[in-house]
Amino acid sequence: MRISDILKQKKTFSFEVFPPNPQNSSIRDIFSTIDALQQYHPDFISVTFKASGDYAQNTIDLAAYIQQHTQAEPLVHLTCGALDKKDIDHVAAILEKEHLENVLALRGDKPTDFDGAYLKHFKHASELMQYLCQNHNFCLGGACYPEGHLECESLYEDLNNLKIKQEMGASFFITQLFFDNNYYYRLVRVAHNMGITIPIIPGIMPLTSAAQFNKILNMAGASIPFELRVLFDHFRNDKKAMYEIGIAYSVNQILELLANDADGIHIYTMNNANVAGDIYRRIENVIENALR
């Protein structure tokens, strides 16, 4: 089923997983994670795609497993920065053969270990969406940034690009992680004022360890609210406390988003079904009331 059709009926609850590095572990290791996530009744599970295009088959294999072994719809990430039209057509043909019809179309940032030509054929995700719409038949989603894309001078410039994605075929958006809900509310308000009408689903990243906290600070560009930073600074050497803080903060974020009529909830699980389960059990009744 197309995610756009689900969103016409209800708001969605969903997770993200990523394929393991085959040098470190087997793709089968993630099957058990997907099996565990299924018990929390997600509407869809997204599977990331390595920006270099390496291990694309692992993404497809995980998406196929979701389709065949769960009640959730798979959402396949497709990152175009390192790919040309021939590559895109090749991946698209495999998706079509596997009856995988939901695609999150992304540009992707250049990996640090990638030494080939980047952004040579598709410079923006909107160009990928346009190409897929003209040559294939997928339900397309796109990414958006509550605090604005790092490469844009302003939120309004970023939202103009978002509107182009809608015009090129996107039927829903999922946000990058954020920790201050006010950025999401502003994004939705301004987007609607600019004529963006499709659902904008907030993406939530639970931070449950000091290492994860430091990594996000260096990579994502998301603001860390003062109250969360104080907690992490005080308890960073206590693993159990850090875990509880991360779960509690994400739960509070989600509850507030649902109370303010967000278009759904998407949780970046980092392949940790225990984190997803601990969050779900604290919001189960609210999810049933707000989304179902």
C-alpha positions as CSV (number, residue, x, y, z in Angstrom):
1,M,0.0,0.0,0.0
2,R,1.2,3.5,-0.8
3,I,2.1,5.6,2.2
4,S,0.3,8.5,0.6
5,D,-2.9,6.4,0.8
6,I,-2.4,5.6,4.4
7,L,-1.9,9.3,5.2
8,K,-5.3,10.1,3.6
9,Q,-6.9,7.8,6.2
10,K,-4.9,8.5,9.3
11,K,-1.7,9.9,10.8
12,T,1.2,7.5,10.8
13,F,3.6,5.9,13.3
14,S,6.8,4.6,11.9
15,F,10.4,3.6,12.4
16,E,13.7,3.8,10.6
17,V,16.4,1.1,10.4
18,F,19.6,0.9,8.4
19,P,21.5,-2.0,6.8
20,P,24.5,-3.2,8.7
21,N,28.0,-2.9,7.3
22,P,28.6,-6.3,5.8
23,Q,32.2,-6.3,7.0
24,N,30.9,-6.1,10.6
25,S,27.7,-8.1,10.7
26,S,25.1,-9.9,8.6
27,I,21.9,-8.4,7.2
28,R,20.1,-11.2,9.1
29,D,21.0,-9.5,12.3
30,I,18.6,-6.8,11.5
31,F,15.7,-9.2,10.7
32,S,15.3,-9.9,14.4
33,T,15.2,-6.1,15.0
34,I,12.4,-5.7,12.4
35,D,10.5,-8.6,13.9
36,A,10.7,-6.9,17.3
37,L,9.6,-3.5,15.9
38,Q,6.5,-5.2,14.3
39,Q,4.9,-5.7,17.7
40,Y,4.6,-1.9,18.0
41,H,2.3,-1.7,15.0
42,P,4.2,0.7,12.7
43,D,2.4,1.9,9.6
44,F,5.8,1.8,7.8
45,I,9.5,1.1,8.3
46,S,12.0,3.0,6.3
47,V,15.4,1.6,5.3
48,T,18.4,3.8,4.7
49,F,20.5,3.8,1.6
50,K,24.3,4.4,1.7
51,A,25.0,7.7,0.0
52,S,27.8,6.2,-2.1
53,G,25.4,3.6,-3.5
54,D,27.4,0.8,-2.0
55,Y,25.4,-2.2,-0.6
56,A,22.2,-1.0,-2.3
57,Q,21.1,-4.6,-2.4
58,N,21.1,-4.8,1.4
59,T,18.6,-1.9,1.5
60,I,16.4,-3.7,-1.0
61,D,16.7,-7.0,0.9
62,L,15.6,-5.4,4.2
63,A,12.7,-3.6,2.5
64,A,11.6,-6.9,0.9
65,Y,11.8,-8.6,4.3
66,I,9.6,-5.9,5.8
67,Q,7.1,-6.4,3.0
68,Q,7.0,-10.2,3.3
69,H,7.2,-10.7,7.1
70,T,5.4,-7.7,8.7
71,Q,2.2,-5.8,8.4
72,A,4.2,-2.5,7.9
73,E,4.9,-0.9,4.6
74,P,8.5,-0.6,3.6
75,L,9.9,2.8,2.6
76,V,13.1,2.6,0.6
77,H,15.6,5.4,0.8
78,L,17.2,6.3,-2.5
79,T,20.1,8.6,-2.4
80,C,21.2,10.1,-5.8
81,G,24.3,12.1,-5.2
82,A,26.7,9.4,-6.4
83,L,24.4,7.8,-9.0
84,D,23.6,8.6,-12.6
85,K,20.3,7.9,-14.5
86,K,21.4,4.4,-15.5
87,D,22.1,3.6,-11.8
88,I,18.7,5.0,-10.7
89,D,16.9,3.0,-13.4
90,H,18.7,-0.2,-12.3
91,V,17.7,0.3,-8.7
92,A,14.1,1.3,-9.7
93,A,13.7,-1.8,-11.8
94,I,14.7,-4.0,-8.8
95,L,12.2,-2.1,-6.6
96,E,9.5,-2.6,-9.2
97,K,10.2,-6.3,-9.5
98,E,10.0,-6.7,-5.7
99,H,6.7,-4.6,-5.7
100,L,8.3,-2.0,-3.4
101,E,6.4,1.2,-4.3
102,N,7.4,3.7,-1.5
103,V,10.6,5.7,-2.0
104,L,12.2,8.4,0.1
105,A,14.1,10.4,-2.6
106,L,17.2,12.1,-1.2
107,R,20.3,13.8,-2.5
108,G,22.6,12.7,0.3
109,D,25.8,14.3,1.6
110,K,29.1,13.1,0.1
111,P,30.6,10.4,2.3
112,T,34.1,11.2,3.6
113,D,35.5,8.0,2.1
114,F,33.9,8.6,-1.4
115,D,36.4,9.7,-4.1
116,G,34.2,9.5,-7.2
117,A,32.2,12.2,-8.9
118,Y,29.4,13.6,-6.7
119,L,26.3,15.5,-7.7
120,K,27.3,15.0,-11.4
121,H,23.9,13.9,-12.6
122,F,21.4,14.9,-9.9
123,K,22.3,18.0,-7.9
124,H,19.1,18.1,-5.9
125,A,16.6,15.6,-4.5
126,S,13.8,17.4,-6.5
127,E,15.6,16.4,-9.7
128,L,15.6,12.8,-8.6
129,M,11.9,13.1,-7.9
130,Q,11.2,14.6,-11.2
131,Y,13.1,11.8,-13.0
132,L,11.3,9.1,-11.0
133,C,7.9,10.6,-11.7
134,Q,8.7,10.8,-15.4
135,N,10.1,7.3,-15.8
136,H,8.7,5.2,-13.0
137,N,5.6,4.9,-10.7
138,F,6.5,5.2,-7.0
139,C,4.9,6.9,-4.0
140,L,7.6,9.5,-3.3
141,G,8.5,11.1,0.1
142,G,11.1,13.7,0.8
143,A,13.3,15.0,3.6
144,C,13.0,18.4,5.3
145,Y,14.8,20.3,8.0
146,P,13.1,22.0,10.9
147,E,16.0,24.3,11.5
148,G,16.7,24.8,7.8
149,H,19.2,23.0,5.6
150,L,22.8,23.8,6.5
151,E,23.5,24.8,2.9
152,C,20.6,27.3,2.7
153,E,21.0,30.9,3.8
154,S,17.6,31.0,5.4
155,L,14.6,28.8,6.3
156,Y,12.6,30.5,3.5
157,E,15.2,29.5,0.9
158,D,15.0,25.9,2.2
159,L,11.2,25.9,2.1
160,N,11.2,27.2,-1.5
161,N,13.2,24.1,-2.3
162,L,10.7,22.0,-0.3
163,K,7.9,23.4,-2.4
164,I,9.7,22.4,-5.5
165,K,9.9,18.9,-4.1
166,Q,6.1,18.9,-3.7
167,E,5.7,20.1,-7.3
168,M,8.1,17.4,-8.5
169,G,6.0,14.6,-7.0
170,A,6.6,14.3,-3.2
171,S,3.4,13.3,-1.4
172,F,4.8,13.5,2.2
173,F,7.9,14.8,4.0
174,I,9.8,13.4,7.0
175,T,11.9,15.8,9.0
176,Q,15.5,15.5,10.0
177,L,16.0,15.0,13.8
178,F,15.3,17.9,16.1
179,F,15.1,18.4,19.9
180,D,13.1,21.6,20.2
181,N,9.5,21.1,19.0
182,N,9.2,24.8,18.3
183,Y,11.3,24.4,15.2
184,Y,8.8,21.8,13.9
185,Y,5.9,24.0,14.6
186,R,7.5,26.9,12.8
187,L,8.4,24.7,9.9
188,V,4.8,23.5,9.5
189,R,3.3,27.0,9.9
190,V,5.6,28.7,7.4
191,A,5.4,25.8,5.0
192,H,1.6,26.0,4.9
193,N,1.8,29.7,4.4
194,M,4.0,29.1,1.3
195,G,1.6,26.6,-0.2
196,I,3.0,23.3,1.0
197,T,0.0,21.1,1.6
198,I,1.4,17.6,2.0
199,P,1.9,16.0,5.4
200,I,5.1,16.8,7.3
201,I,6.0,13.9,9.7
202,P,8.3,14.8,12.6
203,G,11.4,12.6,12.9
204,I,12.5,11.8,16.5
205,M,16.0,10.6,17.5
206,P,16.3,9.2,21.1
207,L,19.7,10.1,22.5
208,T,20.5,7.4,25.1
209,S,24.3,7.7,25.5
210,A,27.0,10.2,25.8
211,A,28.7,8.9,22.7
212,Q,25.5,9.3,20.7
213,F,25.0,12.8,22.1
214,N,28.5,13.8,21.0
215,K,28.1,12.3,17.5
216,I,24.8,14.2,16.9
217,L,26.4,17.4,18.0
218,N,29.2,16.9,15.4
219,M,27.0,15.7,12.6
220,A,23.4,16.8,12.5
221,G,23.5,20.6,13.2
222,A,20.5,20.3,15.4
223,S,20.2,22.6,18.4
224,I,20.3,21.0,21.8
225,P,17.9,22.7,24.2
226,F,19.5,24.0,27.4
227,E,17.6,21.7,29.7
228,L,18.7,18.6,27.7
229,R,22.3,19.7,27.6
230,V,22.3,20.3,31.4
231,L,21.0,16.7,32.0
232,F,23.5,15.2,29.7
233,D,26.4,17.2,31.1
234,H,25.5,16.2,34.7
235,F,24.8,12.5,34.0
236,R,27.1,11.7,31.1
237,N,29.2,9.2,33.0
238,D,26.1,7.2,34.2
239,K,25.0,4.9,31.4
240,K,21.7,3.9,33.0
241,A,20.8,7.6,33.8
242,M,21.7,8.6,30.2
243,Y,19.4,5.9,28.8
244,E,16.5,7.0,31.0
245,I,17.0,10.7,30.2
246,G,17.1,9.9,26.4
247,I,13.9,7.9,26.6
248,A,12.1,10.4,28.8
249,Y,13.0,13.3,26.7
250,S,11.8,11.6,23.4
251,V,8.6,10.5,25.1
252,N,7.9,14.1,26.2
253,Q,8.7,15.4,22.7
254,I,6.3,12.9,21.1
255,L,3.5,13.6,23.5
256,E,3.7,17.3,22.9
257,L,3.8,16.8,19.1
258,L,0.7,14.6,19.2
259,A,-1.1,17.1,21.4
260,N,-0.3,19.8,18.8
261,D,-1.7,17.7,15.9
262,A,1.5,16.6,14.3
263,D,1.1,14.6,11.1
264,G,2.5,11.4,12.6
265,I,5.6,10.2,14.4
266,H,8.8,8.7,12.9
267,I,11.4,7.3,15.2
268,Y,15.1,6.9,14.2
269,T,15.7,3.6,16.0
270,M,19.5,3.2,15.2
271,N,18.5,-0.5,14.9
272,N,17.8,-0.6,18.6
273,A,14.4,-2.3,19.1
274,N,14.7,-1.9,22.9
275,V,14.7,1.8,22.7
276,A,11.7,1.8,20.3
277,G,9.9,-0.5,22.7
278,D,10.6,1.5,25.8
279,I,9.3,4.6,24.1
280,Y,6.2,2.9,22.6
281,R,5.1,1.4,26.0
282,R,5.1,4.9,27.5
283,I,3.0,6.4,24.7
284,E,0.9,3.4,23.6
285,N,-2.5,4.7,24.8
286,V,-1.8,8.2,23.4
287,I,-0.8,6.7,20.1
288,E,-4.0,4.7,19.9
289,N,-6.0,7.9,20.7
290,A,-4.1,10.4,18.6
291,L,-3.1,8.4,15.5
292,R,-5.4,5.5,15.1
